[in-house]
Amino acid sequence: MNRRRDNMTNEKHINLMDDEVTSNLVVEDQIARNITELLNDRAQQLKPQQEQRLSAARGLAIDYLAEQQAQLASGNRVSQNGNALRWFGQHLEQHRVTSVALILAVMLLTFFAVQHLSLNNNLENSDAFLLASDLPPEAYADKGFNAWLDSN
Amino acid sequence: MVRFQLGFKCLLVLVSLLFNGLAIADDANVTWAQLTDSQRQVLNPLASEWDTLRPWQREKMLDIARDYPKMSSDKQERVKKRLANWSRMTPYERENARKRHQRFKDLPADKKNELRKKWHEYQNLTESERAKLRAESPDTYGDADN
């Protein structure tokens, strides 16, 4: 019984609060309408000097807006030209780990390729191939043989 | 995190290079007993004098043993025959031989044949005649260091 009474009291409180909010909105709306009417009335009674100043201010605002839009357009053109670089930068940023791994892999591959090539080049120049040559090593080292070739 | 990973990878590369360098240095100090079977087989003509060789001489001989399997059988036979003489040559003589061998390799085939014949003719000279020729010829090359 007591609980039902409490519920009814709460509902009454909520209804009262809703009514208060609604009446506040109505009052604000009325104030805004009054302000608009007042401004419209006064706007009809402007002096020529005031009209001129307003017109000049409007002109300035339009010029400023046009300038802003022109700057924005030229900025877009620049960013379009730098799209590839920006894409590369973003790509690098987003895939930093992959990029680092890729660079390292390329470096390692280059290192091993250079080593492999230099090994192959050195192979033909190694002492083993000198020993296996058509002439024995003594023929290459013998000063007398060289002198004998010159004299014959 | 990425910087740490990058640093770690660089460190790994450096450590592997360092160990590679240490392994090469160790190779030069290896005794005859420490050689592998295949190395001993190639370097057999040097068995008695291996442990008296200087580290850089051992290193050069080990290079020969490394390249030996890549050769044809007749070239391998030549290497074995000439290895002992090669190890007894002075560093200066070896360096001269390398330089002249380079020039010989660049010669056309007919010139190479001619030189082979000339070498055989030179071998037929007496030892005193060859010694005289050696004494008369000036040193063509600078100092050699290995």
Interface residues (C-beta under 8 A of the other chain):
Chain A: R96 V97 V100 L104 L108 L123 E124 N125 S126 D127 A128 F129 L130 L131 A132 S133 D134 L135 P136 P137 E138 A139 Y140 A141 D142 K143 G144 F145 N146 A147 W148 L149 N152
Chain B: V2 Q5 L6 K9 V13 K60 D63 I64 R66 D67 Y68 K70 M71 K75 Q76 R78 V79 R82 L83 N85 W86 M89 E93 R94 N96 A97 R98 K99 R100 H101 Q102 F104 K105 K112 L115 R116 K118 W119 Y122 L125 R130 A131 K132 L133 R134 E136 S137 D139 T140
